[in-house]
Amino acid sequence: MDYVMEAASSAHFSGLRLDGLLSSPTATSPRVQDNAVRQPFLIGVSGGTASGKTTVCDMIIQQLHDHRVVLVNQDSFYRGLTPEESERVHEYNFDHPDAFDTEQLLDCIEKLKSGQSYNVPIYDFKEHRRSSDSFRKVNVSDVIILEGILVFHDSRIRNLMNMKIFVDTDADVRLARRIRRDTVERGRDINSVLEQYAKFVKPAFDDFVLPSKKYADVIIPRGGDNHVAVDLIVQHIRTKLGQHNLCKIYPHVYVIHSTFQIRGMHTLIRDREISKHDFVFYSDRLIRLVVEHGLGHLPFTEKQVMTPTGSVYTGVDFCKKLCGVSIIRSGESMENALRACCKGIKIGKILIHRDGDNGKQLIYERLPTDISERHVLLLDPVLATGNSANQAIELLVQKGVPENHIIFLNLISAPEGIHTVCKRFPSLKIVTSEIDVALNDEYRVIPGLGEFGDRYFGTDD
């Protein structure tokens, strides 16, 4: 059976456990999202009462000062006590899941994730009821932090999270902090705090909070005192936020992982003062990386071979039915990299003539006769308006190539081009090394790198 190879990773570092944190988030919303909606990054922060959750949240918010971040507290969704419950408030378990209005909390998170603002209730901890005439309006943001002792308890809320953090602090430290907080901030006496802790808080922690620890992606010992852990979490969040929004909107758009080497090569080929020799050299290096990444999205079959030691190695066999198709002429600059990666690969060509800004005319095509049976790597270093790409893809589809068998490879892409291609061919994959800002009035990619074909083949003079 064909399958795509995927890698998973995990790490331990300075008291911070990262289990699956480096892999792509699997959170999905139960509601169908419109393609135009930007998905916020939802972080759940749980842990025992007074474990330092709020401190950790405040540190994350402070360090993510260049992004819009909002904090939603599960405490805001406590159910208001009835008159009978208020009379016996010392017998009420505020740490039990039934103490919260989970349905309203779920509604709040779903609306925020779908791009809508929400009026979060305000809970009075002295009166044990919500304010009837005031609320806190939470607007759409890049990052939403949901903090509370039981935010991992309900799977519906848990599955909406992109990252789950559990703050793990010694029980004695948590009790001391709770006494200080409840006596100073919530007007309670020490005896009532200790009685409530022994009767409700500790049993609820053992029954509900601690078991939810297994759902955490990250466990932070010592809470806010663990600056190394918080710094690593913030770094990871920044990496995820740096992922272009279009990769979130269109699941088949892939940008190769950016490194200083890749950024450096982009800096060189975008420099208008670079020599032709250096432009070709560094363009070829980048193209090779894009091609290698694109090949990683092809199906593989399992294969066993006998090694020189007489042992059996179980690996994979490359996709046999494969070909490249370059959009003349810039796309021809990517052919050598493809040949270097795939020995003896067949390469077809498509020539599309520009007739004004919007009109395109197919001039020439030469494709393998059995192309309908192959996976196709479509080659064009720059995706601008997407009109030429759409015409080339339409031709391939007419020739019998399934849409999901086409992988479009390019060095840089304009958002307008990605929208144009992905809306018409949602099952096609796009692999690029960078997504640029936009197109200008002349339909050129900005900041871009100029007319790639002219610069690569030396005809720009």
GUKOL-856007 format. One line per field, with one value per residue (C-alpha): residue number from 1; z, y, x; chain; residue in three letters. Coordinates in nm, 3 decimals, decimal comma. Layout:
// GUKOL-856007
n <- c(NUM_...)
Z <- c(Z_...)
Y <- c(Y_...)
X <- c(X_...)
chain <- c(A_...)
res <- c(ala_...)
This chain:
// GUKOL-856007
n <- c(1_2_3_4_5_6_7_8_9_10_11_12_13_14_15_16_17_18_19_20_21_22_23_24_25_26_27_28_29_30_31_32_33_34_35_36_37_38_39_40_41_42_43_44_45_46_47_48_49_50_51_52_53_54_55_56_57_58_59_60_61_62_63_64_65_66_67_68_69_70_71_72_73_74_75_76_77_78_79_80_81_82_83_84_85_86_87_88_89_90_91_92_93_94_95_96_97_98_99_100_101_102_103_104_105_106_107_108_109_110_111_112_113_114_115_116_117_118_119_120_121_122_123_124_125_126_127_128_129_130_131_132_133_134_135_136_137_138_139_140_141_142_143_144_145_146_147_148_149_150_151_152_153_154_155_156_157_158_159_160_161_162_163_164_165_166_167_168_169_170_171_172_173_174_175_176_177_178_179_180_181_182_183_184_185_186_187_188_189_190_191_192_193_194_195_196_197_198_199_200_201_202_203_204_205_206_207_208_209_210_211_212_213_214_215_216_217_218_219_220_221_222_223_224_225_226_227_228_229_230_231_232_233_234_235_236_237_238_239_240_241_242_243_244_245_246_247_248_249_250_251_252_253_254_255_256_257_258_259_260_261_262_263_264_265_266_267_268_269_270_271_272_273_274_275_276_277_278_279_280_281_282_283_284_285_286_287_288_289_290_291_292_293_294_295_296_297_298_299_300_301_302_303_304_305_306_307_308_309_310_311_312_313_314_315_316_317_318_319_320_321_322_323_324_325_326_327_328_329_330_331_332_333_334_335_336_337_338_339_340_341_342_343_344_345_346_347_348_349_350_351_352_353_354_355_356_357_358_359_360_361_362_363_364_365_366_367_368_369_370_371_372_373_374_375_376_377_378_379_380_381_382_383_384_385_386_387_388_389_390_391_392_393_394_395_396_397_398_399_400_401_402_403_404_405_406_407_408_409_410_411_412_413_414_415_416_417_418_419_420_421_422_423_424_425_426_427_428_429_430_431_432_433_434_435_436_437_438_439_440_441_442_443_444_445_446_447_448_449_450_451_452_453_454_455_456_457_458_459_460_461)
Z <- c(0,000_-0,083_0,203_0,274_0,519_0,812_1,095_1,457_1,715_2,088_2,324_2,688_2,794_3,133_3,314_3,018_2,857_2,488_2,379_2,019_2,048_1,745_1,521_1,345_1,565_1,511_1,667_1,454_1,506_1,492_1,289_0,921_0,883_0,597_0,395_0,461_0,840_1,010_1,267_1,603_1,789_2,097_2,402_2,698_3,034_3,315_3,653_4,017_4,196_4,271_4,068_3,884_3,575_3,574_3,613_3,319_3,110_3,199_3,102_2,766_2,696_2,791_2,561_2,271_2,268_1,888_1,850_1,964_2,261_2,476_2,798_2,876_3,231_3,297_3,630_3,436_3,348_3,701_3,738_3,961_4,290_4,371_4,695_4,859_4,748_4,863_5,214_5,227_5,021_5,238_5,129_4,759_4,551_4,321_4,187_4,041_3,663_3,738_3,894_3,548_3,259_3,012_2,731_2,739_2,760_2,454_2,270_2,359_2,231_1,913_1,829_1,899_1,689_1,402_1,403_1,612_1,924_2,248_2,564_2,849_3,176_3,487_3,801_4,152_4,382_4,697_4,596_4,400_4,104_3,767_3,708_3,545_3,373_3,275_3,076_2,917_2,539_2,389_2,028_1,768_1,822_1,691_2,015_2,264_2,602_2,790_3,153_3,423_3,643_3,425_3,072_2,965_3,124_2,841_2,518_2,301_2,436_2,458_2,091_1,985_2,134_1,931_2,240_2,588_2,883_3,232_3,515_3,771_4,117_4,456_4,660_4,964_4,749_4,591_4,931_5,062_4,754_4,780_5,143_5,056_4,752_4,910_5,228_5,059_4,732_4,810_5,170_5,327_5,661_5,691_5,859_5,583_5,318_5,485_5,537_5,174_5,057_5,254_5,173_4,807_4,647_4,709_4,625_4,307_4,209_4,248_4,070_3,783_3,747_3,783_3,540_3,273_3,290_3,042_2,768_2,798_2,519_2,760_3,136_3,320_3,660_3,909_3,711_3,650_3,809_3,511_3,275_3,039_2,980_2,917_2,677_2,474_2,461_2,340_2,077_1,953_1,942_1,744_1,496_1,452_1,415_1,157_0,942_0,667_0,714_0,371_0,498_0,756_0,505_0,237_0,384_0,063_0,058_0,199_0,270_0,326_0,674_0,684_0,809_0,805_0,503_0,311_0,414_0,311_-0,033_-0,079_0,019_-0,250_-0,541_-0,460_-0,468_-0,803_-0,783_-0,773_-1,064_-1,306_-1,201_-0,833_-0,914_-1,101_-0,835_-0,538_-0,735_-0,821_-0,454_-0,355_-0,642_-0,533_-0,182_-0,319_-0,545_-0,258_-0,040_-0,321_-0,366_0,001_-0,075_-0,322_-0,223_-0,137_-0,115_0,142_0,016_0,177_0,064_0,168_0,303_0,250_0,604_0,507_0,709_0,589_0,577_0,551_0,371_0,095_-0,281_-0,478_-0,678_-1,022_-1,222_-1,208_-1,452_-1,453_-1,657_-1,691_-1,784_-2,051_-2,009_-1,643_-1,546_-1,749_-1,489_-1,247_-1,476_-1,387_-1,015_-1,089_-1,307_-1,035_-0,785_-1,013_-1,248_-1,600_-1,525_-1,821_-1,851_-2,055_-2,149_-2,173_-2,334_-2,244_-2,406_-2,218_-2,403_-2,193_-1,813_-1,783_-2,109_-2,158_-2,469_-2,492_-2,763_-2,726_-2,523_-2,527_-2,263_-2,206_-2,376_-2,052_-1,836_-1,704_-1,519_-1,357_-1,065_-1,208_-1,066_-1,231_-1,246_-1,244_-1,013_-0,957_-0,885_-0,946_-1,061_-1,100_-1,443_-1,635_-1,366_-1,384_-1,760_-1,733_-1,459_-1,659_-1,952_-1,730_-1,591_-1,945_-2,027_-1,748_-1,463_-1,132_-0,957_-0,641_-0,847_-0,931_-0,713_-0,816_-0,728_-0,716_-0,538_-0,442_-0,442_-0,422_-0,201_-0,499_-0,702_-0,421_-0,384_-0,760_-0,788_-0,463_-0,506_-0,850_-0,771_-0,395_-0,407_-0,581_-0,366_-0,380_-0,247_-0,226_-0,039_0,051_0,025_-0,060_0,037_-0,268_-0,635_-0,739_-1,000_-1,275_-1,150_-1,028_-0,703_-0,422_-0,292_-0,551_-0,750_-1,092_-1,417_-1,309_-1,659_-1,788_-1,487_-1,489_-1,863_-1,893_-2,120_-1,882_-2,065)
Y <- c(0,000_0,349_0,583_0,907_0,892_1,134_1,206_1,267_1,419_1,470_1,630_1,692_2,010_2,169_2,041_2,114_1,814_1,855_1,557_1,601_1,979_2,001_1,818_1,996_2,067_1,834_2,046_2,073_2,272_2,097_2,384_2,428_2,726_2,972_2,990_3,363_3,322_3,342_3,067_3,192_2,984_2,843_2,755_2,570_2,620_2,386_2,278_2,266_2,565_2,827_2,631_2,943_2,919_3,290_3,376_3,153_3,310_3,662_3,577_3,436_3,742_3,977_3,804_3,784_4,162_4,173_3,964_4,020_3,793_3,754_3,560_3,375_3,241_2,934_3,098_3,350_3,064_2,952_2,889_3,142_2,988_2,955_3,118_2,774_2,703_3,048_2,979_2,667_2,801_2,629_2,295_2,380_2,221_2,491_2,250_2,000_2,005_2,065_2,401_2,542_2,631_2,420_2,467_2,844_2,812_2,585_2,836_3,114_2,925_2,810_3,164_3,307_3,034_3,110_3,481_3,625_3,841_3,723_3,881_3,692_3,702_3,860_3,645_3,794_3,558_3,728_3,708_3,381_3,498_3,661_4,029_4,084_4,412_4,391_4,168_4,168_4,183_3,963_4,039_3,814_3,778_3,595_3,396_3,288_3,156_2,955_2,913_2,705_2,399_2,189_2,320_1,975_1,786_1,821_1,662_1,902_2,199_2,009_1,912_2,276_2,354_2,393_2,359_2,221_2,328_2,176_2,377_2,130_2,272_2,107_2,064_2,251_2,550_2,551_2,544_2,833_3,040_2,958_3,070_3,398_3,458_3,368_3,565_3,877_3,889_3,705_3,804_3,457_3,348_3,091_2,823_2,824_2,808_2,507_2,333_2,386_2,265_1,940_1,868_1,973_2,112_1,826_1,545_1,730_1,774_1,399_1,303_1,555_1,785_1,543_1,284_1,555_1,599_1,313_1,529_1,799_1,864_2,054_2,007_2,296_2,210_2,500_2,714_3,073_3,016_2,801_3,081_2,843_2,649_2,962_3,097_2,775_2,780_3,140_3,054_2,767_2,988_3,251_2,983_2,872_3,229_3,289_3,023_3,211_3,241_3,088_2,760_2,758_2,849_2,604_2,272_2,174_2,478_2,397_2,638_2,471_2,526_2,856_2,860_3,123_2,942_2,969_3,331_3,405_3,253_3,449_3,763_3,695_3,612_3,906_4,150_4,330_4,378_4,006_3,860_3,625_3,341_3,380_3,426_3,094_2,917_3,014_2,979_2,623_2,551_2,679_2,498_2,171_2,217_2,286_1,979_1,757_1,885_1,829_1,470_1,414_1,458_1,169_0,827_0,557_0,179_-0,039_-0,234_-0,482_-0,521_-0,741_-0,546_-0,643_-0,785_-1,032_-0,849_-0,740_-0,367_-0,252_0,079_0,245_0,243_0,566_0,651_0,494_0,679_1,033_1,311_1,679_1,950_2,291_2,607_2,760_2,931_3,007_2,660_2,512_2,650_2,386_2,086_2,017_1,995_1,753_1,536_1,535_1,404_1,162_0,961_0,932_1,125_1,231_1,604_1,768_2,132_2,384_2,729_2,988_3,332_3,642_3,843_4,157_4,146_3,888_3,696_3,378_3,168_2,815_2,810_2,475_2,156_1,840_1,587_1,214_1,006_0,820_1,134_1,045_0,753_0,965_1,200_1,538_1,792_2,121_2,360_2,740_2,942_3,231_3,206_3,557_3,602_3,228_3,265_3,084_2,815_2,760_2,717_2,469_2,276_2,277_2,123_1,849_1,772_1,754_1,505_1,283_1,373_1,364_1,700_1,545_1,393_1,738_1,912_2,270_2,368_2,728_2,945_3,234_3,278_3,579_3,544_3,639_3,351_3,102_3,212_3,182_2,832_2,682_2,801_2,642_2,331_2,267_1,916_2,026_2,071_2,384_2,370_2,698_2,838_3,173_3,351_3,717_4,018_4,090_4,188_4,548_4,737_4,584_4,230_4,183_4,001_4,235_4,230_3,959_3,895_4,047_3,855_3,523_3,375_3,678_3,684_3,309_3,272_3,601_3,783_4,066_4,307)
X <- c(0,000_0,126_0,195_0,375_0,663_0,633_0,873_0,782_1,012_1,031_1,280_1,367_1,541_1,617_1,311_1,084_0,921_0,837_0,628_0,520_0,551_0,774_0,532_0,246_-0,056_-0,346_-0,615_-0,923_-1,237_-1,573_-1,706_-1,633_-1,402_-1,430_-1,109_-1,083_-1,080_-0,743_-0,704_-0,568_-0,310_-0,486_-0,276_-0,424_-0,253_-0,357_-0,227_-0,326_-0,469_-0,199_0,058_0,174_-0,046_-0,122_0,246_0,338_0,060_0,176_0,534_0,422_0,208_0,491_0,739_0,493_0,462_0,482_0,167_-0,189_-0,248_-0,559_-0,609_-0,930_-0,967_-1,178_-1,269_-1,479_-1,713_-1,800_-2,172_-2,343_-2,454_-2,821_-2,948_-2,948_-2,591_-2,478_-2,607_-2,390_-2,100_-1,840_-1,982_-1,968_-1,689_-1,549_-1,286_-1,532_-1,604_-1,974_-1,885_-1,811_-2,040_-1,843_-2,094_-2,053_-1,674_-1,682_-1,900_-1,654_-1,349_-1,521_-1,627_-1,281_-1,119_-1,357_-1,273_-1,556_-1,530_-1,691_-1,834_-1,670_-1,864_-1,715_-1,733_-1,739_-1,549_-1,677_-2,044_-2,000_-2,203_-2,156_-2,207_-2,545_-2,462_-2,095_-1,865_-1,518_-1,516_-1,243_-1,154_-0,995_-0,620_-0,317_-0,285_-0,551_-0,438_-0,702_-0,603_-0,770_-0,742_-0,973_-0,922_-0,795_-1,085_-1,339_-1,213_-1,416_-1,221_-0,895_-0,909_-0,932_-0,591_-0,274_-0,055_-0,128_0,089_0,072_0,229_0,363_0,438_0,495_0,174_0,311_0,404_0,059_-0,112_0,097_0,018_-0,354_-0,369_-0,199_-0,422_-0,758_-0,699_-0,562_-0,755_-1,078_-1,146_-1,141_-0,998_-0,719_-0,931_-1,192_-0,919_-0,754_-1,087_-1,185_-0,843_-0,860_-1,225_-1,246_-0,930_-0,686_-0,935_-1,043_-0,678_-0,618_-0,941_-0,959_-0,657_-0,366_-0,515_-0,537_-0,160_-0,121_-0,276_-0,010_0,239_0,461_0,508_0,673_0,820_0,840_0,594_0,696_1,036_1,134_1,241_1,419_1,098_0,893_1,156_1,147_0,768_0,765_1,025_0,808_0,497_0,684_0,790_0,431_0,308_0,578_0,419_0,238_-0,138_-0,191_-0,046_-0,324_-0,593_-0,479_-0,360_-0,178_0,052_0,397_0,683_1,020_1,160_1,347_1,707_1,980_2,127_1,801_1,749_2,105_2,055_1,734_1,921_2,180_1,948_1,720_2,012_2,007_2,386_2,467_2,666_2,495_2,725_2,635_2,265_2,260_2,468_2,250_1,926_2,028_2,093_1,749_1,579_1,742_1,599_1,251_1,268_1,384_1,100_0,850_0,967_0,891_0,521_0,513_0,379_0,630_0,601_0,770_1,071_1,308_1,669_1,958_2,253_2,623_2,621_2,348_2,085_1,741_1,673_1,311_1,291_1,093_1,096_1,068_0,759_0,810_0,548_0,685_0,762_0,845_0,673_0,838_0,650_0,876_1,105_1,172_1,062_1,347_1,588_1,454_1,505_1,869_1,789_1,506_1,731_1,995_1,740_1,553_1,773_1,634_1,314_1,099_1,036_0,762_0,722_0,438_0,466_0,204_0,207_0,100_-0,161_-0,189_-0,215_-0,490_-0,509_-0,304_-0,264_-0,130_0,136_0,312_0,303_0,511_0,416_0,481_0,215_0,140_0,129_-0,218_-0,057_0,215_0,262_0,364_0,609_0,511_0,808_0,800_1,029_0,785_0,412_0,274_-0,087_-0,140_-0,302_-0,027_-0,013_-0,388_-0,376_-0,089_-0,268_-0,591_-0,402_-0,260_-0,605_-0,744_-0,469_-0,603_-0,366_-0,558_-0,545_-0,400_-0,116_0,025_0,285_0,364_0,723_0,848_1,102_0,875_0,498_0,270_-0,040_-0,259_-0,118_-0,169_-0,532_-0,587_-0,443_-0,571_-0,928_-0,948_-0,745_-0,782_-0,630_-0,308_0,003_0,222_0,578_0,769_1,069_0,913_0,578_0,627_0,417_0,200_0,180_0,229_0,026_0,241_0,165_0,521_0,594_0,706_0,977_1,038_1,354_1,277_1,239_1,382_1,427_1,616_1,846_1,906_1,972_2,160_1,915_1,827_2,057)
chain <- c(A_A_A_A_A_A_A_A_A_A_A_A_A_A_A_A_A_A_A_A_A_A_A_A_A_A_A_A_A_A_A_A_A_A_A_A_A_A_A_A_A_A_A_A_A_A_A_A_A_A_A_A_A_A_A_A_A_A_A_A_A_A_A_A_A_A_A_A_A_A_A_A_A_A_A_A_A_A_A_A_A_A_A_A_A_A_A_A_A_A_A_A_A_A_A_A_A_A_A_A_A_A_A_A_A_A_A_A_A_A_A_A_A_A_A_A_A_A_A_A_A_A_A_A_A_A_A_A_A_A_A_A_A_A_A_A_A_A_A_A_A_A_A_A_A_A_A_A_A_A_A_A_A_A_A_A_A_A_A_A_A_A_A_A_A_A_A_A_A_A_A_A_A_A_A_A_A_A_A_A_A_A_A_A_A_A_A_A_A_A_A_A_A_A_A_A_A_A_A_A_A_A_A_A_A_A_A_A_A_A_A_A_A_A_A_A_A_A_A_A_A_A_A_A_A_A_A_A_A_A_A_A_A_A_A_A_A_A_A_A_A_A_A_A_A_A_A_A_A_A_A_A_A_A_A_A_A_A_A_A_A_A_A_A_A_A_A_A_A_A_A_A_A_A_A_A_A_A_A_A_A_A_A_A_A_A_A_A_A_A_A_A_A_A_A_A_A_A_A_A_A_A_A_A_A_A_A_A_A_A_A_A_A_A_A_A_A_A_A_A_A_A_A_A_A_A_A_A_A_A_A_A_A_A_A_A_A_A_A_A_A_A_A_A_A_A_A_A_A_A_A_A_A_A_A_A_A_A_A_A_A_A_A_A_A_A_A_A_A_A_A_A_A_A_A_A_A_A_A_A_A_A_A_A_A_A_A_A_A_A_A_A_A_A_A_A_A_A_A_A_A_A_A_A_A_A_A_A_A_A_A_A_A_A_A_A_A_A_A_A_A_A_A_A_A_A_A_A_A_A_A_A_A_A_A_A_A_A_A_A_A_A_A_A_A_A_A_A_A_A_A_A_A_A_A_A_A_A_A_A_A)
res <- c(met_asp_tyr_val_met_glu_ala_ala_ser_ser_ala_his_phe_ser_gly_leu_arg_leu_asp_gly_leu_leu_ser_ser_pro_thr_ala_thr_ser_pro_arg_val_gln_asp_asn_ala_val_arg_gln_pro_phe_leu_ile_gly_val_ser_gly_gly_thr_ala_ser_gly_lys_thr_thr_val_cys_asp_met_ile_ile_gln_gln_leu_his_asp_his_arg_val_val_leu_val_asn_gln_asp_ser_phe_tyr_arg_gly_leu_thr_pro_glu_glu_ser_glu_arg_val_his_glu_tyr_asn_phe_asp_his_pro_asp_ala_phe_asp_thr_glu_gln_leu_leu_asp_cys_ile_glu_lys_leu_lys_ser_gly_gln_ser_tyr_asn_val_pro_ile_tyr_asp_phe_lys_glu_his_arg_arg_ser_ser_asp_ser_phe_arg_lys_val_asn_val_ser_asp_val_ile_ile_leu_glu_gly_ile_leu_val_phe_his_asp_ser_arg_ile_arg_asn_leu_met_asn_met_lys_ile_phe_val_asp_thr_asp_ala_asp_val_arg_leu_ala_arg_arg_ile_arg_arg_asp_thr_val_glu_arg_gly_arg_asp_ile_asn_ser_val_leu_glu_gln_tyr_ala_lys_phe_val_lys_pro_ala_phe_asp_asp_phe_val_leu_pro_ser_lys_lys_tyr_ala_asp_val_ile_ile_pro_arg_gly_gly_asp_asn_his_val_ala_val_asp_leu_ile_val_gln_his_ile_arg_thr_lys_leu_gly_gln_his_asn_leu_cys_lys_ile_tyr_pro_his_val_tyr_val_ile_his_ser_thr_phe_gln_ile_arg_gly_met_his_thr_leu_ile_arg_asp_arg_glu_ile_ser_lys_his_asp_phe_val_phe_tyr_ser_asp_arg_leu_ile_arg_leu_val_val_glu_his_gly_leu_gly_his_leu_pro_phe_thr_glu_lys_gln_val_met_thr_pro_thr_gly_ser_val_tyr_thr_gly_val_asp_phe_cys_lys_lys_leu_cys_gly_val_ser_ile_ile_arg_ser_gly_glu_ser_met_glu_asn_ala_leu_arg_ala_cys_cys_lys_gly_ile_lys_ile_gly_lys_ile_leu_ile_his_arg_asp_gly_asp_asn_gly_lys_gln_leu_ile_tyr_glu_arg_leu_pro_thr_asp_ile_ser_glu_arg_his_val_leu_leu_leu_asp_pro_val_leu_ala_thr_gly_asn_ser_ala_asn_gln_ala_ile_glu_leu_leu_val_gln_lys_gly_val_pro_glu_asn_his_ile_ile_phe_leu_asn_leu_ile_ser_ala_pro_glu_gly_ile_his_thr_val_cys_lys_arg_phe_pro_ser_leu_lys_ile_val_thr_ser_glu_ile_asp_val_ala_leu_asn_asp_glu_tyr_arg_val_ile_pro_gly_leu_gly_glu_phe_gly_asp_arg_tyr_phe_gly_thr_asp_asp)
